Amino acid sequence: MGSGVRGEQRVSEALERLRREVARLLRRSPPGLEPDLWQRAQRECRELVQRDVAQQEPGASWRARSDREIVLPPSSLLFDYQQQLVDALRSWWAGRGSGSAPRAMVALPTGAGKTRTVMYVLLDAFRQRVLARVLWVAPMAELLDQAAECVQYLRQRMESSRELVLRFGSSHSTLADTETAVLHFATVQAAARRPKHMLRRTVPELVVFDEAHQAQARTYRAFLAEARSVASAGLLGVSATPGRSDEDETKDLAWFFGHNLLIPPSLASDPVGRLQEEGILAQLVFHTISLPAHAELVRLSAHTDVSNKVLLEEPTRLWAAGQTAVERARTGQVIVFGANVAHCYALAGVVRALGMEAEVVTYRTKPERRQAALQRFRRGELRVLVNRSLLATGYDCPAVTDVVLAAPVRSPILWEQIMGRVLRGPRVGGTEVGHVWELDDHRALHGDVLSYERYRGEAW
């Protein structure tokens, strides 16, 4: 059987499997709901699934974008706390020994400008010729695009007589010209597929791991093992949540980055609260989505443990979450978080049945369609995006006003990352208040949003 036939067969099987899962979630309608509305939700959901899966290509989420290259010609950007972190990074890099590979983790709350801070240091190091080649890896192509946009923004505002080349992909030849600085971007998946090839091509002096709390995932580990073998290459992690749900895994993560956590002294032990006071981060307002009396027991809290199967198959929860998204999208822009792909399509079907356009984006969404949906959302042409966890980590869109948690988020790390989608404050282009709509009591499960303070202690 040819690869094309096998690919078509896999798509067909995926479509049928997703149809069955969605049908199970939509088989019962909420009590008292007009049958026409529920049938419309079922129809909208079926059409979305058919459209998206039929256009899906096997392995779409793993396919690298076309290789490309951007040449940037020679050419107060930071808050005080960012400048403190810049100074710490400069000292860290200047203190490396001959032939050694310095390791560290940079941490700031989500929305506080981690990428800008690190990129500022890199551009300054390029300008002063203390760095020439850097490899920047991240788990999503969209995060690489955001990082590249940050470079171009800073480059226009920082004087430099040195040419800088931004490279994407893995087929570029090694530049022999040491006068030209090179910043190479790659997804973790692309780097892990051919780690030796990637490192030979880029010959990095420094490897930066964006969203480095994921460093122990299988795809990260494959590349990290090779990166560590490059004795002279420094390793720098970047994360708002430098830890894991498991304490031993947090210790392993801290060990890998040299137990060296770089944070701004001025933010002390309450980084989120201090940045909210300054308007850099938004104030979070939590709302409990109303449910009828018969469904009130179908909630997760610190005192009740309900299985995901029971929660997802309660139609009243599904309808209430979709209805909330529609109401909030009339005046804002909403990201909905579901439990799995089938749940996301069911939620989008409800939103569409209520007259509001919604798109589902997942790791399997065809890259071109995913990028188009994100761009429309950023421009305000699309008001509701539904996803499982694709947009939880690192996705930066200041226009987001609300997140809807349509299923329990049992991981404190994932929950903190999701909160970051509405944490960008007015001083950095966001909103004064970020609204979180939930069916389950996540603060009872995870406490407050703490960023790196959640993981400081013995590990770091």
C-alpha positions in Angstrom: 0.0 0.0 0.0 1.4 3.4 -1.0 2.1 6.2 1.4 -0.6 8.3 -0.1 -3.2 5.6 0.3 -2.1 5.0 3.9 -2.4 8.7 4.6 -5.9 8.8 3.2 -6.9 5.8 5.2 -5.5 7.4 8.4 -7.5 10.6 7.8 -10.6 8.5 7.1 -10.1 6.6 10.4 -9.5 9.8 12.3 -12.6 11.4 10.9 -14.8 8.4 11.9 -13.3 8.2 15.4 -13.8 11.9 16.0 -17.4 11.7 14.7 -18.2 8.9 17.2 -16.6 10.8 20.1 -18.5 14.0 19.2 -21.8 12.1 18.8 -21.4 10.7 22.3 -20.9 14.1 23.8 -24.0 15.5 21.9 -26.3 12.5 22.3 -28.3 14.1 25.2 -29.7 17.7 25.1 -29.9 19.9 28.1 -33.3 19.7 29.8 -35.7 22.4 28.6 -33.6 23.4 25.6 -35.5 23.8 22.3 -34.8 20.7 20.2 -34.1 22.9 17.1 -31.2 24.6 18.9 -29.6 21.3 19.9 -30.0 19.9 16.5 -28.4 23.0 15.0 -25.5 22.5 17.4 -25.1 18.9 16.2 -25.3 19.9 12.6 -22.7 22.7 13.0 -20.4 20.4 14.8 -20.7 17.7 12.1 -19.9 20.2 9.4 -16.9 21.6 11.3 -15.5 18.1 11.8 -16.0 17.1 8.2 -14.3 20.3 6.9 -11.3 20.3 9.2 -10.5 16.6 9.3 -11.1 16.1 5.5 -8.5 18.9 4.9 -6.1 17.6 7.5 -2.9 16.0 6.4 -1.2 13.2 8.3 1.5 14.7 10.5 0.5 18.3 9.8 1.4 19.5 13.2 5.0 18.1 12.8 5.7 19.5 9.4 8.1 22.4 9.4 7.2 25.6 7.5 9.1 26.4 4.4 12.7 27.3 5.0 13.2 31.1 4.9 15.6 33.8 5.8 15.2 37.4 6.9 18.1 39.8 6.6 17.8 42.8 8.9 20.0 45.8 8.0 22.3 47.5 10.5 20.3 49.7 12.4 13.5 53.2 27.1 12.6 49.6 25.7 12.6 47.9 29.1 10.9 48.3 32.5 13.1 48.4 35.5 12.6 44.8 36.4 13.5 43.7 32.9 16.7 45.7 33.1 17.6 43.9 36.3 17.1 40.6 34.4 19.2 41.9 31.5 22.0 42.7 34.0 21.8 39.2 35.5 21.9 37.6 32.0 24.9 39.7 31.0 26.8 38.7 34.2 25.8 35.0 33.7 27.2 35.0 30.1 30.3 37.0 31.0 31.1 34.6 33.8 31.3 31.5 31.7 34.6 29.6 31.9 36.7 28.6 28.9 35.2 25.6 27.2 32.3 25.4 29.7 28.6 25.3 28.9 26.8 27.7 31.3 23.2 26.9 32.1 20.4 29.0 33.5 16.6 29.5 33.5 15.0 32.9 33.0 11.6 33.3 34.7 9.0 36.1 34.6 5.2 35.8 34.9 3.3 35.3 31.7 2.7 38.7 30.0 5.7 40.3 31.7 8.0 40.3 28.7 10.3 37.3 29.0 10.9 37.1 25.2 11.6 40.8 24.9 14.0 40.7 27.8 16.0 37.8 26.4 15.9 39.1 22.9 17.2 42.5 24.1 20.2 40.7 25.6 20.9 38.7 22.5 20.7 41.7 20.2 23.0 43.7 22.5 25.4 40.7 22.6 25.4 40.6 18.8 26.0 44.3 18.6 29.0 44.1 21.0 30.3 41.0 19.1 30.3 38.7 22.2 27.8 36.4 20.4 27.5 35.4 16.8 25.2 32.3 16.5 22.2 31.5 18.6 19.6 28.7 18.2 16.1 29.4 19.5 13.8 26.5 19.9 10.1 26.5 20.9 7.2 23.9 20.8 5.1 25.8 18.3 5.8 27.6 15.0 3.6 30.4 16.2 5.9 31.0 19.1 8.8 31.3 16.7 6.9 33.9 14.7 6.2 35.9 17.8 9.9 35.8 18.8 10.9 36.9 15.3 8.4 39.8 15.5 10.0 40.8 18.8 13.5 40.8 17.2 12.4 43.0 14.4 10.6 45.4 16.8 13.7 45.8 19.0 16.1 45.9 16.1 14.4 49.0 14.7 14.9 50.7 18.1 18.5 49.6 18.9 21.5 51.0 17.2 23.7 48.4 15.5 26.2 48.4 12.7 26.2 44.6 12.4 24.0 42.7 10.0 21.7 40.1 11.5 20.2 37.1 9.7 17.1 35.4 11.0 16.8 31.9 9.8 13.9 29.4 9.9 14.2 25.8 8.9 17.0 23.3 8.8 18.3 23.3 5.2 20.5 26.4 5.3 24.2 26.0 5.0 26.6 27.1 7.7 27.6 30.8 7.4 31.4 31.1 7.3 31.2 34.9 7.7 31.7 35.5 11.4 30.9 39.2 10.9 27.3 38.4 10.3 25.2 37.4 13.4 22.7 34.6 13.0 19.6 33.9 15.0 18.2 30.5 14.0 14.6 29.5 14.9 13.3 25.9 14.9 10.5 24.0 16.5 11.5 21.4 19.0 10.0 18.7 16.8 12.1 19.8 13.8 15.2 20.0 16.0 14.6 16.6 17.6 14.0 14.8 14.3 17.6 15.4 13.2 19.4 16.9 16.2 23.0 16.4 15.0 22.1 17.9 11.6 20.5 20.9 13.3 23.5 21.5 15.6 26.0 21.1 12.8 24.1 23.6 10.6 23.7 26.2 13.3 26.9 25.7 15.3 25.3 27.6 18.2 27.2 29.3 20.9 24.0 29.5 22.9 20.8 27.4 22.7 17.6 29.0 24.0 14.7 26.8 25.0 11.4 28.7 25.0 8.7 27.3 27.4 11.5 25.3 29.0 9.2 23.8 31.7 8.5 21.3 28.9 12.1 20.3 28.7 11.5 16.8 30.0 9.0 16.0 27.3 10.1 13.2 25.0 10.7 15.5 22.0 12.7 18.0 24.1 14.8 15.3 25.7 15.9 13.9 22.3 17.3 17.3 21.3 18.6 18.2 24.7 20.8 15.1 24.9 22.6 16.3 21.7 22.7 19.9 22.7 24.5 19.0 25.9 27.1 17.2 23.9 28.1 20.6 22.3 30.5 21.4 25.1 30.9 25.1 24.3 27.2 25.9 23.8 25.4 27.6 26.6 21.9 26.5 27.5 19.2 29.1 28.5 15.7 28.1 29.5 12.8 30.6 29.4 9.5 30.0 31.3 6.9 31.6 33.4 6.4 28.3 35.3 9.9 26.7 35.8 8.6 23.5 37.4 6.6 20.3 36.9 3.6 18.9 38.7 5.8 16.2 40.1 8.4 17.4 42.7 11.1 15.1 41.5 10.7 16.2 37.9 11.0 19.8 39.1 14.3 18.9 40.8 15.5 17.3 37.6 14.5 20.4 35.6 16.4 22.6 38.0 19.4 20.3 37.9 19.4 20.4 34.1 19.6 24.2 34.1 22.3 24.3 36.7 19.9 25.2 39.7 20.4 28.7 38.3 17.1 30.6 38.3 17.4 34.2 37.0 14.6 36.5 38.3 14.4 40.3 39.0 15.1 41.1 42.7 12.6 44.0 42.7 9.7 41.6 42.2 10.5 39.7 45.4 8.2 37.0 46.4 5.0 38.3 44.8 5.9 38.9 41.1 2.3 38.7 39.8 0.9 41.0 42.5 3.6 43.6 42.0 3.2 43.7 38.2 -0.6 44.0 38.6 -0.1 47.0 40.8 2.0 48.6 38.1 -0.6 47.9 35.4 1.8 45.6 33.5 -0.3 42.6 34.3 -4.1 42.7 34.3 -6.3 42.1 37.4 -7.9 38.7 37.1 -11.6 38.4 37.9 -13.0 34.9 38.3 -16.6 34.0 37.4 -18.5 30.8 38.1 -20.6 29.8 35.1 -24.2 29.3 36.3 -25.7 25.8 36.0 -29.3 24.7 36.8 -29.8 23.1 40.2 -29.8 19.5 38.9 -26.3 20.0 37.4 -24.7 21.8 40.4 -23.2 18.6 41.7 -21.4 18.0 38.4 -18.5 20.3 39.2 -14.9 19.7 40.3 -13.6 21.4 43.4 -11.2 20.7 46.3 -14.0 18.7 48.0 -15.5 16.8 45.1 -13.7 14.5 42.6 -15.8 13.9 39.5 -14.4 12.0 36.5 -13.8 13.8 33.2 -16.2 11.3 31.5 -19.1 12.4 33.8 -18.2 16.1 33.4 -18.0 16.0 29.6 -21.1 14.0 29.1 -23.3 16.4 31.1 -24.9 18.4 28.3 -25.8 21.3 30.6 -22.2 22.1 31.2 -21.4 22.0 27.4 -24.3 24.4 26.6 -23.5 26.8 29.5 -19.9 27.1 28.5 -20.8 27.7 24.8 -23.4 30.2 25.8 -21.0 32.1 28.0 -18.5 32.3 25.2 -21.1 33.8 22.9 -22.2 36.4 25.5 -18.7 37.5 26.2 -17.7 37.6 22.5 -20.3 40.2 21.8 -18.0 42.8 23.4 -14.7 41.0 23.6 -12.5 38.2 22.3 -12.7 34.8 23.9 -10.5 31.7 24.0 -12.3 28.6 25.1 -10.4 25.6 26.5 -11.9 22.1 26.1 -10.9 18.7 27.4 -10.1 17.0 24.1 -10.5 17.5 20.4 -14.0 16.1 20.3 -15.1 18.3 23.2 -13.6 21.3 21.4 -15.7 20.6 18.3 -18.8 20.1 20.4 -18.2 23.5 22.1 -17.7 25.2 18.7 -20.9 23.6 17.5 -22.8 25.1 20.4 -21.3 28.6 19.8 -22.1 28.4 16.1 -25.7 27.2 16.8 -26.1 30.4 18.9 -25.1 32.6 15.9 -21.5 33.3 16.7 -18.6 32.2 14.4 -16.0 30.0 16.1 -13.0 28.0 14.9 -11.3 25.0 16.5 -7.4 25.0 16.4 -5.4 21.9 17.5 -2.0 20.5 16.9 -3.5 18.5 14.0 -5.1 21.5 12.3 -3.6 22.1 8.9 -0.9 24.8 9.5 -2.3 27.2 6.9 -5.8 27.0 8.3 -4.5 27.3 11.9 -2.4 30.4 11.0 -5.4 32.0 9.1 -7.7 31.5 12.1 -5.1 33.0 14.5 -4.6 36.0 12.3 -8.3 36.6 11.9 -8.7 36.4 15.7 -5.8 38.8 16.2 -7.5 41.3 13.8 -10.8 41.0 15.6 -12.6 39.4 12.6 -13.1 36.2 14.6 -14.3 36.5 18.2 -14.1 32.9 19.5 -11.3 30.4 19.3 -11.7 26.9 20.8 -8.7 24.7 21.6 -7.5 22.1 24.1 -4.1 23.3 25.0 -2.5 24.7 21.8 -3.0 28.3 22.9 -2.3 27.7 26.6 1.5 28.2 26.4 3.1 31.3 25.0 0.3 32.4 22.7 0.4 36.2 22.8 -2.7 38.2 21.7 -3.3 41.4 23.7 -6.9 41.6 22.4 -8.0 38.5 24.5 -10.5 39.7 27.1 -11.9 36.4 28.4 -11.0 32.7 28.7 -13.7 30.1 29.3 -12.6 26.9 31.0 -15.2 24.4 29.7 -13.5 21.4 31.5 -11.3 21.0 34.6 -7.6 21.9 34.3 -6.0 19.5 36.7 -2.4 20.6 36.2 -1.4 23.7 38.1 1.2 24.5 35.4 -1.3 24.3 32.6 -3.8 26.4 34.6 -1.2 29.1 35.2 -0.3 29.2 31.6 -3.9 29.5 30.6 -4.4 32.4 33.0 -1.6 34.1 31.2 -3.8 34.5 28.1 -5.7 37.3 29.9 -2.9 38.6 32.1 -1.4 41.3 29.7 -2.1 44.6 31.4 -2.8 48.1 29.9 0.8 49.3 30.0 1.8 46.6 27.5 -1.2 46.9 25.2 -3.6 44.6 27.1 -6.7 45.2 29.3 -7.1 46.4 32.9 -9.1 43.3 33.8 -8.9 39.8 32.4 -12.0 37.6 32.9 -11.9 33.9 33.7 -15.1 31.9 33.3 -15.1 28.5 34.8 -17.4 25.6 35.6 -15.0 24.2 38.2 -13.2 25.8 41.2 -9.6 26.0 40.0 -8.4 28.3 42.8 -9.5 25.7 45.3 -7.5 23.2 43.4 -4.4 25.2 42.6 -4.3 28.4 44.7 -3.4 31.8 43.3 -1.5 32.5 40.2 2.1 32.6 41.5 4.4 32.2 38.4 7.9 31.1 39.4 7.2 31.5 43.1 5.2 28.3 43.0 8.5 26.4 42.3 11.1 28.3 44.3 12.5 26.3 47.2 14.8 23.3 47.4 14.9 22.7 43.6 15.9 26.2 42.7 
